């Protein structure tokens, strides 16, 4: 991993929210095909479940996502709450934030400051996310901690998948019959500025794709599915039962 500092790169002190949104082609990202870039803006010092951290951070947008794809980077990370600029997320009038945004006062402030609506300058919902994930590039958000100690250095980067296990005692009968008539839904929730937000809502109809296993049921989506691709329901005694979900590509949220 390599990160360099360009004299043209804005520092946090120079960043004037919300005007700086375009990616400087001559900035600190170098040798991208062999590196994992991350953006150390200094914003991680504001980390927390508060509106300042979520609503006023810098962020990438469509141009940056397309640039990462052209440079064939491996992974992208940022020390902000999202890879996209806040106004390109549900904080603006996008997705579950429509029509006024999850933080309406931030959208109103943008209009008062610029004379332009959020949708005029940020018409797409999370285009950086969509660009890199569609190209198989992993994204990491909320990078912080000791990031200052490794800035500008070559380091080893490790990422570990989330796995839910060790559930309460569950019999196979409690799963119903997804092969026959039981429908399943998978939802992920997060908080944005102290507000609960549903970031993923997938429904799996009974029948096609399901099969019985020794401990319950297993679902596998058709090849090329965008979103939830696998769901495994495993019965067992206390600490042994589990539900595992797997998915891919642009409709899934990026976990911190």
Buried (B, 14 or more C-beta within 10 A) or exposed (E): BBBEEEEEBBEEEEBEBBEBBEBEEEBBBEEBEEBBBBBBBBBBEBBEEEBEBBBBBBBBBBBBBBBBBEBEBBBBBBBBBBBBBBBBBBBBBBBEBEEEBBBBEBBBBBEEEEEEBBBEBBEBBBBBBBBBBEBEBBBBBBBBEEBEEBBEEEEEEEEEEEEEEEBEEBEBEEBBEBBEEBEBEBEBEBEBBEBEBEBBEBEBEBEEBBEEEEBBBBBBBEEEBBBBBBBBBBBBEEEBBBBBBBBBBBBBBBEE
